[in-house]
Amino acid sequence: MIKLSRVRGSRGLRGQVVVIAKEPVPGRVKTRLTPDFTPAQAAKLAEAALTDTLLAAARVPAQRHVIALDGQPGGWLPDSFEVVPQRGRGLDERIAAALSEVYARLPVPIVLIGMDTPQVTPDLLESALRPLADNEADAAFGPADDGGFWLLGLRRPDPDLVLGVPMSAGDTGAAQLSRLAQAGLRVHWMRTLLDVDTSADAAAVASQAPHSRFAIALRAMPHRPTGPALSPEPAGMVPVAAGP
């Protein structure tokens, strides 16, 4: 497991961060990256994206860090994370179940993210959790470029806020936001991020976070996706990944 020191010098937050993810197994993750990449390459990119996400989440000064996992943990999991299994069929059920289970164990606000935004930073995640922890908002919402959402935070999770929201569709974000509005929640808006779904997305995200594990893994691949060019590391510079 990845060892990670605790964050120092930042006021602890009354809250927790949850990453909902799949074990990066070839053929089960990032299938839309094929045929530009082989299933094994796609899984390697998924693992790099997941690692970046976990390390960013682990650096948020929250009370607890959890992964809601479909599969088995591997060496990519920081030892500061608790593991809960995903439950349910559709993604809406899995998100609702993860939020409910995590909140039942520790009833403090939750920010939940997936494994598709390796460009995410600890500061960005903290900026989502802090308004919930300080009771300045009831929900945090991070829209994605494809019409979905990359982050959902709730001060007090309720399955009805998520169950039945159509997932992986162009109107997923709008439908989820409508649920929050219908419940009368004060919503803290996050900036829009690009999810990694296609090879073009992968190139764009790697360009946004050139020192991430994801970008380093992508540059090492023999194939190149269409999209923004990936420039090599400047001479004399050592890549700095998002973690130790």
C-alpha positions in Angstrom: 0.0 0.0 0.0 1.1 3.6 -0.6 2.3 5.3 2.5 1.1 8.9 3.0 1.9 11.3 5.7 -1.0 13.3 7.2 -1.6 16.9 6.1 -0.1 19.5 8.4 -0.7 23.2 8.8 -4.4 23.2 7.7 -7.4 23.3 10.0 -9.1 19.9 10.0 -12.5 19.7 8.4 -15.6 18.1 9.9 -16.2 15.9 6.9 -15.0 13.0 4.8 -14.0 12.3 1.2 -15.3 9.3 -0.7 -13.8 8.0 -3.9 -16.1 5.6 -5.8 -14.1 3.5 -8.2 -13.6 0.2 -10.0 -10.5 -2.0 -9.5 -8.4 -1.3 -12.6 -8.7 -4.6 -14.3 -8.2 -4.9 -18.1 -11.5 -5.2 -19.9 -13.5 -3.8 -17.0 -12.3 -0.2 -16.9 -11.9 2.6 -19.4 -13.4 0.5 -22.2 -14.0 3.6 -24.4 -10.3 4.1 -24.6 -10.1 1.1 -26.9 -9.3 0.5 -29.8 -6.8 3.4 -29.5 -5.3 1.6 -26.5 -5.4 -2.1 -25.6 -7.4 -3.2 -22.6 -4.2 -3.6 -20.6 -3.1 -0.1 -21.5 -6.5 1.3 -20.7 -6.4 -0.4 -17.3 -2.9 1.0 -16.7 -4.2 4.5 -17.4 -7.2 3.9 -15.2 -4.9 2.8 -12.3 -2.8 6.0 -12.8 -6.0 8.2 -12.8 -7.2 6.4 -9.7 -3.9 6.8 -7.9 -3.8 10.5 -8.7 -7.4 10.9 -7.4 -6.7 9.0 -4.2 -3.6 10.9 -3.4 -5.3 14.2 -3.9 -8.2 13.1 -1.8 -5.9 11.8 1.0 -4.4 15.2 1.3 -7.7 16.9 2.1 -7.6 17.5 5.9 -10.9 15.6 6.5 -11.7 13.3 9.4 -12.0 10.3 7.1 -11.1 9.1 3.7 -13.0 6.2 2.1 -13.0 4.3 -1.2 -16.3 2.7 -2.3 -14.7 -0.1 -4.4 -16.0 -2.5 -7.0 -13.3 -5.2 -6.8 -10.3 -5.7 -4.7 -7.8 -3.1 -3.4 -4.3 -3.1 -4.7 -0.9 -1.4 -4.1 -2.4 1.8 -5.5 -4.5 2.3 -2.4 -3.1 4.7 0.3 -3.1 3.1 3.7 -5.1 6.0 5.2 -8.2 4.9 3.3 -11.0 2.8 4.6 -12.6 0.4 2.1 -16.4 -0.2 1.7 -17.8 -2.4 -1.1 -20.1 -1.0 -3.7 -23.7 -2.1 -3.4 -26.5 -1.9 -6.0 -26.9 -2.3 -9.7 -26.9 1.0 -11.5 -24.5 3.8 -10.6 -27.3 5.8 -9.0 -27.9 2.9 -6.5 -24.2 2.5 -5.9 -23.6 6.2 -5.2 -26.7 6.3 -2.9 -25.6 3.2 -1.0 -22.0 4.5 -0.6 -23.2 7.8 0.8 -25.6 6.2 3.1 -23.2 3.6 4.5 -20.3 6.1 5.0 -22.7 8.6 6.7 -24.1 5.9 8.9 -20.6 5.1 10.3 -19.7 8.8 10.7 -22.5 11.4 10.4 -20.5 14.3 9.0 -20.6 15.9 5.6 -19.4 13.9 2.6 -17.8 14.8 -0.7 -17.9 12.0 -3.3 -15.8 11.9 -6.5 -15.1 9.2 -9.1 -11.8 8.1 -10.7 -12.1 9.9 -14.0 -10.6 13.3 -13.1 -6.9 12.8 -12.3 -6.3 16.5 -12.7 -8.2 17.1 -9.4 -6.2 18.8 -6.6 -6.4 18.7 -2.8 -7.3 22.4 -2.7 -10.1 21.9 -5.1 -11.6 19.1 -3.1 -11.2 21.0 0.2 -13.0 23.9 -1.4 -16.0 21.6 -2.0 -16.0 20.1 1.5 -15.4 23.3 3.6 -18.7 25.0 2.9 -20.5 21.8 3.9 -18.4 21.5 7.0 -19.0 25.1 7.9 -22.8 24.9 7.3 -22.5 27.5 4.5 -24.0 25.0 1.9 -26.1 21.8 1.9 -24.6 20.4 -1.2 -21.6 20.8 -3.5 -21.9 20.1 -7.2 -19.1 19.8 -9.8 -20.3 19.7 -13.4 -18.5 17.8 -16.1 -17.9 18.9 -19.6 -19.9 15.9 -21.0 -23.1 16.9 -19.2 -22.5 14.7 -16.1 -20.9 15.6 -12.8 -17.5 14.9 -11.4 -18.3 15.7 -7.7 -21.3 15.5 -5.4 -21.1 16.7 -1.9 -23.9 16.5 0.7 -24.0 17.8 4.3 -26.7 15.2 5.1 -27.0 12.5 2.5 -30.4 11.2 1.5 -30.8 8.3 -1.0 -33.8 10.1 -2.6 -31.4 12.8 -3.8 -29.7 10.4 -6.1 -31.8 7.3 -6.7 -33.4 7.4 -10.2 -31.1 10.1 -11.6 -30.2 8.9 -15.1 -26.4 8.2 -15.1 -23.9 8.4 -18.0 -26.2 10.5 -20.0 -26.0 14.0 -21.5 -28.5 15.3 -19.0 -27.1 13.6 -15.9 -25.8 16.7 -14.4 -28.9 18.7 -15.0 -31.1 15.9 -13.5 -28.9 15.7 -10.4 -28.9 19.4 -9.9 -32.7 19.5 -10.3 -32.9 17.0 -7.4 -30.8 19.2 -5.2 -32.9 22.3 -6.1 -36.2 20.5 -5.6 -35.1 19.5 -2.1 -34.4 23.2 -1.4 -30.7 22.7 -0.8 -28.1 25.5 -0.8 -25.7 24.4 -3.6 -22.0 25.3 -3.7 -21.0 25.2 -7.4 -17.6 23.9 -8.3 -15.8 24.6 -11.6 -16.4 22.4 -14.6 -13.8 19.5 -15.2 -13.3 17.2 -18.1 -13.8 13.4 -17.3 -11.5 11.0 -19.0 -13.8 8.8 -21.2 -12.2 8.9 -24.7 -8.6 9.0 -25.9 -9.1 12.6 -26.9 -10.2 13.3 -23.3 -7.1 11.5 -22.0 -4.8 13.8 -24.1 -6.6 16.9 -22.9 -6.5 16.0 -19.3 -2.9 15.0 -19.4 -2.1 18.4 -20.9 -3.9 20.0 -18.0 -1.9 18.0 -15.4 1.4 17.2 -17.2 3.2 16.0 -14.0 0.4 13.7 -12.9 0.9 9.9 -12.8 -1.8 9.8 -15.5 0.1 12.1 -17.9 3.3 10.2 -17.2 1.6 6.9 -17.9 0.0 8.3 -21.1 3.3 9.6 -22.4 4.8 6.1 -21.9 2.2 4.5 -24.1 3.3 3.5 -27.7 0.0 4.8 -29.1 -1.0 8.4 -29.1 -4.7 9.5 -29.0 -6.1 12.3 -31.1 -6.4 15.6 -29.3 -3.9 18.2 -27.8 -0.3 17.2 -28.4 1.5 15.8 -25.4 4.8 17.6 -25.2 7.7 15.8 -23.5 9.1 16.9 -20.2 11.5 19.9 -20.7 15.1 19.0 -20.7 16.7 19.0 -17.2 13.3 18.7 -15.4 12.2 15.7 -13.4 8.5 14.8 -13.5 6.8 15.5 -10.2 3.8 13.2 -9.7 0.9 14.0 -7.4 2.2 12.2 -4.4 5.3 10.8 -2.7 
